[in-house]
Amino acid sequence: MQTQLTLYQYWRSSCSWRVRWVLALKNLSYQSVPINLLKNEQDSPAYLAKNPAGLLPCLEVNGKVLVESLAIIEWLEETYPQNPILPRESWDRAKVREIALTIAAGIQPLQNLRVQRHHSEDPKERELWSRYFIEKGLKLVEGQLERIEKEKASLGRYCYGDSLTLADIFLIPQVYNAKRFAVDFKELPRCAAVYEHCLSEPACAASSPERQPDAPPSA
């Protein structure tokens, strides 16, 4: 039976971008179902029936549901091994996951729209809150990239050498959000360099927020 993939996502969601990018990288066809976070469509009974957490993204596979971007991406990696995003050596895989989890667990949740709304109703205060935690978290990532640069005697084009990995899949959407919140990249040159390089990748560009059908014309 042919696998039917349906991705419930929002155009500007960094977690959704991660999954879209991997789907594009592995040349997988899927149906996209936009869920507008600004209109609270994630809290609709129909969507909550699929993902009780009311978060994005959500991948439906032949009627079965997977949630959480890291779990979805790991499943895609194991199920569709073409164009791998995890290195072959166990140590290298662990270092790549280290960067990805720094972002997934330590940065993104703190600037999530749900957290922003709980923190304040003032848009300016939300921006300051998000910028603080993004800057703090990306400085940790910058330090990780600096250590990798020393270990490998060069940074390479990506987070971990000269091959695209899971670390880049998580970093680039987070840097995109950082730019939305006016984060200063003077102290983040490695993050900025990897971001600029990855944006030129076809799969990254195709999955980027502005290229999504639910993106507003002005995006």
C-alpha positions in Angstrom: 0.0 0.0 0.0 1.3 3.4 -0.9 2.0 5.6 2.1 -0.2 8.7 2.4 1.5 11.5 4.3 -0.6 14.5 5.6 1.2 17.3 7.3 -0.7 19.7 9.6 1.4 22.8 9.8 1.6 26.6 9.9 3.7 28.5 7.4 5.8 30.4 10.0 6.1 27.7 12.6 9.8 26.8 13.0 8.9 23.3 14.1 6.8 22.9 10.9 9.6 24.1 8.8 11.9 21.4 10.2 9.5 18.7 9.0 8.8 20.3 5.6 12.5 20.5 5.0 13.1 16.9 5.7 10.2 15.9 3.5 11.6 18.0 0.7 15.1 16.7 1.2 13.9 13.1 0.9 11.7 13.9 -2.1 8.5 12.8 -0.3 5.1 13.9 -1.5 2.6 14.9 1.1 -0.7 16.8 1.6 -0.3 20.0 3.5 -3.2 21.1 5.8 -2.6 24.7 7.1 -3.5 25.3 10.8 -3.6 29.0 11.5 -2.1 29.6 14.9 -3.1 33.3 15.0 -6.8 32.2 14.5 -6.4 29.5 17.2 -7.3 26.8 14.8 -4.9 24.5 16.7 -7.5 24.5 19.5 -10.4 23.3 17.3 -12.0 20.0 18.4 -11.1 18.5 15.0 -7.4 19.2 15.4 -7.3 18.4 19.1 -8.7 15.0 18.2 -5.5 14.4 16.3 -3.1 16.2 18.6 -4.5 16.8 22.1 -1.5 19.1 22.9 -2.8 21.5 20.3 0.7 22.0 18.9 2.3 21.9 15.4 3.3 20.0 13.4 1.4 16.8 13.2 2.1 14.1 10.6 -0.7 11.7 9.6 0.6 8.5 8.1 -2.1 6.3 6.6 -4.5 7.4 9.2 -2.0 7.1 12.1 -0.7 10.2 13.8 2.8 11.3 14.9 3.4 14.6 16.8 6.6 16.4 17.9 8.9 17.5 15.1 11.9 15.5 16.4 10.0 12.3 16.6 8.5 12.9 13.2 12.0 13.6 11.7 13.6 10.6 13.3 10.8 8.4 11.9 11.3 9.9 8.5 15.0 9.3 8.7 14.6 5.7 9.7 11.8 5.0 7.2 13.3 6.9 4.2 17.1 6.6 4.4 17.8 8.5 1.2 19.7 11.8 1.7 20.5 11.0 5.4 20.6 13.8 8.0 22.4 11.8 10.7 26.1 10.9 10.5 27.1 7.2 10.4 29.3 7.3 13.6 27.5 7.2 16.9 29.6 10.0 18.4 28.9 12.2 15.5 25.2 11.5 15.7 25.2 12.3 19.4 27.0 15.7 18.7 24.5 16.6 16.0 21.6 15.7 18.3 23.2 17.8 21.0 22.8 20.9 18.9 19.3 20.0 17.8 18.1 19.4 21.3 19.7 22.6 22.6 17.3 24.4 20.2 14.3 22.1 20.5 14.3 22.0 24.3 16.1 25.1 25.3 15.2 27.9 22.9 12.1 27.2 20.8 9.6 26.4 23.6 10.4 29.7 25.4 9.6 31.8 22.4 6.6 29.7 21.4 3.4 31.8 20.7 1.6 30.1 23.5 4.3 31.1 26.0 4.4 34.6 24.6 0.7 35.0 25.1 0.9 33.8 28.6 3.7 36.1 29.4 2.1 39.3 28.2 -0.6 40.8 26.0 1.8 43.6 25.0 3.5 42.8 21.6 6.6 44.8 22.6 7.0 42.9 25.8 6.6 39.6 23.9 9.3 40.6 21.5 11.7 41.5 24.4 11.0 38.2 26.1 11.5 36.2 22.9 14.7 38.0 22.0 16.2 37.5 25.4 15.8 33.7 25.3 16.7 33.3 21.7 19.9 35.3 22.1 20.8 33.3 25.3 20.2 30.0 23.5 21.9 30.9 20.3 25.0 31.9 22.2 25.1 28.3 23.5 24.8 27.0 20.0 27.6 29.4 18.8 29.8 27.9 21.5 29.0 24.4 20.3 29.9 25.4 16.7 33.1 27.0 17.9 34.1 23.7 19.7 33.3 21.7 16.6 35.4 24.1 14.6 38.4 23.5 16.9 37.9 19.8 16.9 37.7 19.6 13.1 40.2 22.4 12.5 37.6 24.1 10.4 33.9 24.9 10.7 32.7 23.7 7.3 29.6 24.9 5.5 27.2 23.3 8.0 26.9 22.9 11.7 28.9 19.7 11.7 31.4 19.7 8.9 30.5 19.7 5.2 27.3 17.7 5.3 23.8 18.8 6.1 22.6 17.2 9.3 19.8 17.3 11.8 21.5 20.2 13.6 21.1 22.4 10.5 17.4 21.4 10.2 16.9 22.8 13.7 19.2 25.8 13.5 18.0 27.5 10.4 14.3 27.9 11.4 15.5 29.2 14.8 17.8 31.8 13.2 14.9 32.8 11.0 12.8 33.5 14.1 15.8 35.3 15.7 15.9 37.7 12.8 12.1 38.3 13.2 12.8 39.3 16.8 15.8 41.6 15.9 18.5 39.5 17.5 21.9 41.0 17.1 24.2 38.5 15.2 27.5 40.3 15.9 28.4 37.6 18.5 26.9 34.8 16.4 29.0 34.7 13.2 29.0 30.9 12.9 25.2 30.6 13.3 24.8 33.4 10.7 27.2 31.8 8.2 25.5 28.4 8.4 22.1 30.1 8.0 23.2 32.0 4.9 24.6 28.9 3.3 21.7 26.6 4.0 19.2 29.1 2.5 20.8 28.5 -0.9 19.9 24.8 -0.6 16.9 23.8 -2.8 15.1 21.8 -0.2 15.6 24.5 2.4 14.4 27.2 0.1 11.4 25.1 -1.0 10.3 24.5 2.6 10.9 28.0 3.8 8.0 30.0 5.3 7.4 32.5 2.5 7.2 29.6 -0.1 4.2 28.0 1.7 0.7 28.3 0.2 -0.8 29.6 3.5 1.8 32.4 3.7 0.2 35.9 3.3 1.2 37.8 0.1 3.2 40.3 2.1 5.4 37.6 3.7 
